[in-house]
Amino acid sequence: MEQGMLFDKIKKIGIVPVVKLEDAQDAKPLAKALCDGGLPCAEVTFRTEQAADAIKNMKEAYPEMLVGAGTVLTTSQVNEAVNAGAEFIVSPGLNPEVVEYCIEKNIPILPGCANPSDVEQAIKFFPAEAAGGIKTIKAMAAPYHQMKFMPTGGVNLDNINEYLNFDKIIACGGTWMVKDNLIKEKKFDEIQNLTTQAVHKMLGFKLAHIGINCDNEEQAHKVAEAFDFMFGFAPKENPSSIFSDTYVETMKTPFLGTKGHIAIAVNSVERAKAYLEQKNI
């Protein structure tokens, strides 16, 4: 996969689960939990001897899943990962030999950095929280406006949106939904629930307003006046509709839907669209 396309795909997913697998047989049920939870992606770390087999098992069971190899320290590990089906390489630090090898082989790589000296050549910011978090990323991004980051390390449910709200961040790596004990105890249902929770937190789904279709402007004014009279929802008129506070939009002529529409607000339209498409909605 071309590196630009890879980054676009990662950006749409938003969160990359960082996984350590002691048993490659856990790869398939883990992949199912992640995909069903809304994150069809994983960075399988080369911290165990099972990493390559785990990547292979994931890709064979879920070929549509984006799977990469993390904690890659040598060129031989690069080969092992790619042969197993890894689509990208992630390293914890900036290893020139590994980076040059991947570039020569046209293998997408996200090398790590934690200081401005490495930023010109890297994209993964690690360890994110320990190195100063979002404030440090913003400070480093100022002179390197062309750079994008994928922070990993200390990112969790409480701070995920603080990172993703910054436009220089394509995605975040996280482990909180794939903790070692949950995998070892084969609690894949819990992993799926935590994954779903992470996705919903990232996307921030919430009801924006209800839309009501009226046949004409006169009817729309009557509906808006009724909401004001009954509930104190002050009307605010626009060329095509009248908002009753922020809760109801009364259309002056028929618009979306037969009777009207329901507007759902999200933190990222691009990520929400990708999430819903994955669910075939």
C-alpha positions as CSV (number, residue, x, y, z in Angstrom):
1,M,0.0,0.0,0.0
2,E,1.3,3.4,-0.9
3,Q,2.3,5.5,2.2
4,G,-0.1,8.3,1.5
5,M,-3.1,5.9,1.1
6,L,-2.0,4.2,4.3
7,F,-2.0,7.4,6.3
8,D,-5.5,8.3,4.9
9,K,-6.8,4.9,5.9
10,I,-5.3,5.2,9.4
11,K,-6.7,8.7,9.8
12,K,-10.2,7.5,9.0
13,I,-9.9,4.8,11.6
14,G,-8.6,7.2,14.2
15,I,-7.4,4.8,16.8
16,V,-4.8,2.0,16.2
17,P,-4.9,-0.7,18.9
18,V,-1.4,-1.7,20.0
19,V,-1.4,-5.4,20.7
20,K,1.1,-7.8,22.3
21,L,0.2,-11.4,21.8
22,E,1.8,-14.3,23.7
23,D,-0.3,-16.9,21.8
24,A,-0.9,-16.5,18.1
25,Q,-4.1,-18.5,18.4
26,D,-5.6,-15.5,20.1
27,A,-5.1,-13.4,17.0
28,K,-8.3,-14.4,15.2
29,P,-10.8,-13.8,18.1
30,L,-9.0,-10.6,19.0
31,A,-9.3,-9.4,15.4
32,K,-13.0,-10.2,15.4
33,A,-13.4,-8.3,18.7
34,L,-11.7,-5.2,17.2
35,C,-13.5,-5.3,13.9
36,D,-16.9,-5.9,15.5
37,G,-16.1,-3.1,18.0
38,G,-15.4,-0.6,15.1
39,L,-11.6,-0.6,14.9
40,P,-10.6,-2.8,11.9
41,C,-6.9,-2.2,12.6
42,A,-4.1,-3.4,14.8
43,E,-0.4,-2.8,15.4
44,V,1.0,-6.2,16.5
45,T,4.2,-5.6,18.5
46,F,7.3,-7.7,18.0
47,R,7.7,-8.0,21.8
48,T,7.0,-11.7,21.6
49,E,8.0,-14.6,19.3
50,Q,4.4,-15.0,18.3
51,A,4.1,-11.7,16.5
52,A,4.6,-12.8,12.9
53,D,2.2,-15.8,13.3
54,A,-0.3,-13.5,15.0
55,I,-0.2,-11.1,12.0
56,K,-0.6,-14.0,9.6
57,N,-3.6,-15.3,11.5
58,M,-5.3,-11.9,11.6
59,K,-4.8,-11.2,7.9
60,E,-6.0,-14.7,6.9
61,A,-9.1,-14.4,9.0
62,Y,-9.9,-10.8,8.3
63,P,-8.1,-9.8,5.0
64,E,-9.9,-6.4,5.0
65,M,-8.3,-5.5,8.4
66,L,-5.4,-3.1,8.4
67,V,-2.6,-4.9,10.3
68,G,0.9,-3.5,11.0
69,A,4.0,-4.6,12.9
70,G,5.2,-2.5,15.9
71,T,8.3,-2.4,18.0
72,V,10.3,-3.3,14.9
73,L,14.0,-2.9,15.6
74,T,15.8,-4.7,12.8
75,T,15.6,-5.2,9.0
76,S,15.1,-9.0,9.6
77,Q,12.0,-8.2,11.7
78,V,10.8,-6.0,8.8
79,N,11.1,-9.0,6.4
80,E,9.4,-11.3,8.9
81,A,6.5,-8.9,9.4
82,V,5.9,-8.2,5.8
83,N,6.1,-11.8,4.8
84,A,3.4,-12.5,7.4
85,G,1.1,-9.9,5.9
86,A,2.0,-6.6,7.8
87,E,1.0,-3.6,5.7
88,F,3.1,-1.1,7.7
89,I,6.0,-1.0,10.1
90,V,6.2,1.0,13.4
91,S,9.4,1.5,15.3
92,P,9.6,3.0,18.9
93,G,12.6,5.2,17.9
94,L,14.3,6.6,14.8
95,N,16.5,3.8,13.5
96,P,18.1,5.0,10.2
97,E,18.9,1.5,9.0
98,V,15.3,0.3,9.4
99,V,13.9,3.4,7.9
100,E,16.2,3.4,4.9
101,Y,15.5,-0.3,4.3
102,C,11.8,0.2,4.4
103,I,12.0,3.2,2.0
104,E,14.2,1.1,-0.4
105,K,11.6,-1.7,-0.3
106,N,8.7,0.7,-0.6
107,I,7.3,-0.5,2.8
108,P,5.3,2.1,4.7
109,I,7.0,3.0,8.0
110,L,6.1,5.1,11.0
111,P,9.3,5.7,12.9
112,G,9.2,7.1,16.4
113,C,10.4,10.5,17.7
114,A,10.2,12.3,21.0
115,N,12.1,15.5,20.2
116,P,12.4,18.1,17.5
117,S,15.7,16.7,16.2
118,D,13.8,13.6,15.0
119,V,10.6,15.2,13.8
120,E,11.9,15.9,10.3
121,Q,12.1,12.2,9.7
122,A,9.5,10.7,11.9
123,I,5.8,10.5,12.5
124,K,5.1,8.4,15.6
125,F,5.4,10.4,18.8
126,F,6.4,8.1,21.6
127,P,6.0,8.0,24.5
128,A,3.3,10.6,24.0
129,E,2.2,11.5,27.6
130,A,5.7,11.0,29.1
131,A,7.2,13.3,26.5
132,G,4.8,16.2,27.2
133,G,1.6,15.1,25.4
134,I,-0.4,17.3,23.2
135,K,1.4,20.5,24.3
136,T,4.7,19.2,23.1
137,I,3.3,18.0,19.8
138,K,1.8,21.4,19.2
139,A,5.1,23.1,20.0
140,M,7.1,20.8,17.7
141,A,4.4,21.1,14.9
142,A,4.7,24.8,14.7
143,P,8.0,25.0,12.8
144,Y,7.3,21.7,11.0
145,H,3.9,22.5,9.6
146,Q,4.1,19.8,7.0
147,M,4.5,17.0,9.5
148,K,1.7,14.7,10.9
149,F,1.9,12.7,14.1
150,M,0.6,9.4,15.6
151,P,1.0,9.7,19.3
152,T,1.3,6.5,21.3
153,G,1.9,5.9,25.0
154,G,-0.4,7.1,27.7
155,V,-3.2,7.8,25.3
156,N,-6.5,6.7,26.8
157,L,-10.3,7.2,26.8
158,D,-10.0,10.4,28.8
159,N,-7.5,12.2,26.6
160,I,-8.1,10.7,23.1
161,N,-10.1,13.6,21.8
162,E,-7.6,16.1,23.1
163,Y,-5.1,14.6,20.7
164,L,-7.4,13.9,17.8
165,N,-8.8,17.5,17.9
166,F,-5.4,18.7,16.7
167,D,-5.3,18.7,12.9
168,K,-1.6,17.5,12.8
169,I,-2.5,14.2,14.4
170,I,-3.7,11.5,11.9
171,A,-4.5,8.9,14.6
172,C,-3.5,7.7,18.1
173,G,-2.1,4.4,19.2
174,G,-3.7,2.8,22.2
175,T,-3.6,-0.2,24.5
176,W,-6.4,0.4,26.9
177,M,-8.9,-1.7,25.0
178,V,-6.4,-4.6,24.4
179,K,-4.7,-4.9,27.8
180,D,-2.5,-8.0,28.2
181,N,-4.6,-9.5,31.0
182,L,-7.8,-9.3,28.9
183,I,-6.1,-11.1,26.0
184,K,-4.5,-13.8,28.2
185,E,-7.8,-14.4,29.9
186,K,-9.5,-14.5,26.5
187,K,-12.0,-11.8,27.5
188,F,-12.7,-10.9,23.9
189,D,-16.3,-9.8,24.6
190,E,-14.9,-7.2,27.0
191,I,-12.3,-6.1,24.5
192,Q,-15.1,-5.6,21.9
193,N,-17.1,-3.5,24.4
194,L,-14.0,-1.4,25.3
195,T,-13.3,-1.0,21.6
196,T,-16.9,0.1,20.9
197,Q,-16.6,2.5,23.8
198,A,-13.4,4.0,22.4
199,V,-14.9,4.5,19.0
200,H,-18.0,6.2,20.4
201,K,-15.9,8.4,22.6
202,M,-13.7,9.3,19.6
203,L,-16.7,10.1,17.3
204,G,-18.7,11.8,20.0
205,F,-22.1,10.9,18.5
206,K,-24.9,13.0,20.0
207,L,-28.3,14.3,18.9
208,A,-27.9,17.7,17.2
209,H,-31.6,18.5,16.4
210,I,-34.8,17.1,14.9
211,G,-36.0,18.3,11.6
212,I,-39.7,18.7,10.7
213,N,-40.9,19.1,7.1
214,C,-43.6,21.6,6.5
215,D,-45.5,22.2,3.2
216,N,-45.0,26.0,3.3
217,E,-43.5,28.9,5.2
218,E,-46.8,29.8,6.9
219,Q,-47.1,26.3,8.4
220,A,-43.5,26.4,9.5
221,H,-44.1,29.6,11.4
222,K,-47.1,28.0,13.2
223,V,-45.0,25.0,14.2
224,A,-42.1,27.2,15.5
225,E,-44.6,29.4,17.4
226,A,-46.0,26.3,19.1
227,F,-42.6,25.2,20.3
228,D,-42.0,28.7,21.6
229,F,-45.3,28.9,23.4
230,M,-45.2,25.4,25.0
231,F,-41.5,25.1,25.8
232,G,-39.9,28.5,25.4
233,F,-37.8,27.4,22.5
234,A,-37.1,30.8,21.0
235,P,-37.4,30.8,17.2
236,K,-34.5,31.8,14.9
237,E,-35.4,32.2,11.3
238,N,-33.1,31.2,8.4
239,P,-33.9,31.5,4.7
240,S,-35.0,27.8,4.4
241,S,-36.0,27.0,8.0
242,I,-36.8,28.1,11.5
243,F,-34.8,26.8,14.5
244,S,-36.5,26.5,17.8
245,D,-33.6,27.1,20.0
246,T,-31.1,24.4,18.9
247,Y,-33.5,21.5,19.3
248,V,-35.9,21.6,16.4
249,E,-35.5,22.7,12.8
250,T,-38.8,23.4,11.0
251,M,-38.4,23.4,7.3
252,K,-40.3,25.9,5.2
253,T,-40.6,23.4,2.3
254,P,-40.1,19.6,2.3
255,F,-36.5,18.7,2.8
256,L,-34.7,15.4,3.6
257,G,-36.9,12.5,4.6
258,T,-40.6,12.0,4.2
259,K,-41.6,13.7,7.4
260,G,-38.2,15.2,8.3
261,H,-34.8,14.3,9.5
262,I,-32.7,13.6,12.6
263,A,-29.3,15.3,12.7
264,I,-26.5,13.6,14.6
265,A,-23.4,15.6,15.5
266,V,-20.0,14.0,15.4
267,N,-16.4,15.0,16.2
268,S,-15.2,14.0,12.7
269,V,-17.5,13.5,9.7
270,E,-14.7,11.7,7.8
271,R,-14.2,9.1,10.6
272,A,-17.9,8.7,11.3
273,K,-18.5,8.1,7.6
274,A,-15.8,5.4,7.5
275,Y,-17.1,3.8,10.7
276,L,-20.7,3.6,9.3
277,E,-19.5,2.3,6.0
278,Q,-17.6,-0.4,7.7
279,K,-20.9,-1.4,9.4
280,N,-22.6,-1.4,6.0
281,I,-25.0,1.3,7.1
